[in-house]
Amino acid sequence: MNALDRDDVWDRMVKPGARLPSVSLIEADLGPIHLDRLRQTGPIVLVFFPYASSEPANAALAGYEHRLAPALAGTDAHLVAISPQIPARLVDIKRRHDLSYFVAADPRNQLINAFNLGFHAPGADKLLGAGRSVLPFPAVVIADRSGVVRFADVRPDGAAHPEPALILAGLSSLG
């Protein structure tokens, strides 16, 4: 991909001011969850990751369990990890790290596509079990109660997910 094409793709990715789409996700243990209902009770921190066996995702999600989830416990914010992988395969990562927050599937890439976070990964359809080969870039997006994105950290270069301190700073800016 040349630099001009790459820059065009990156420029279309979610940014503060975007709207959180009205979509349902499938939580690994609970079944359907609707983002509109969650945001009515507090801001939503969305963490995008590719699939349950991704080592970088495992490190990030386990780290968020130990360093981010406790900091959010005293707030009304909801932490939701999102993958295009089917829910039955996401149960593994949730149980392996005893994650206390939502781990949800976006198997039709509705949210991933709305935020322009996906890239084609040949062969990923078998790993995801969803019949699609689109993976999300590592990203964290925070939307307020009105559904407006207030913070977006997308790592299109494949860098690790943002540190909890950066996410907490993004949340504290909501007021």
Secondary structure as UniProt FT lines:
FT   HELIX           3..11
FT   TURN            16..17
FT   STRAND          24..27
FT   TURN            28..30
FT   STRAND          31..34
FT   HELIX           35..41
FT   STRAND          44..48
FT   TURN            52..53
FT   HELIX           55..67
FT   HELIX           69..72
FT   TURN            73..74
FT   STRAND          78..83
FT   HELIX           87..96
FT   TURN            97..98
FT   STRAND          102..105
FT   TURN            107..108
FT   HELIX           110..114
FT   TURN            115..116
FT   STRAND          118..120
FT   TURN            122..123
FT   HELIX           124..128
FT   STRAND          134..136
FT   STRAND          139..143
FT   TURN            145..146
FT   STRAND          148..154
FT   TURN            156..157
FT   HELIX           164..172
FT   TURN            173..174
//
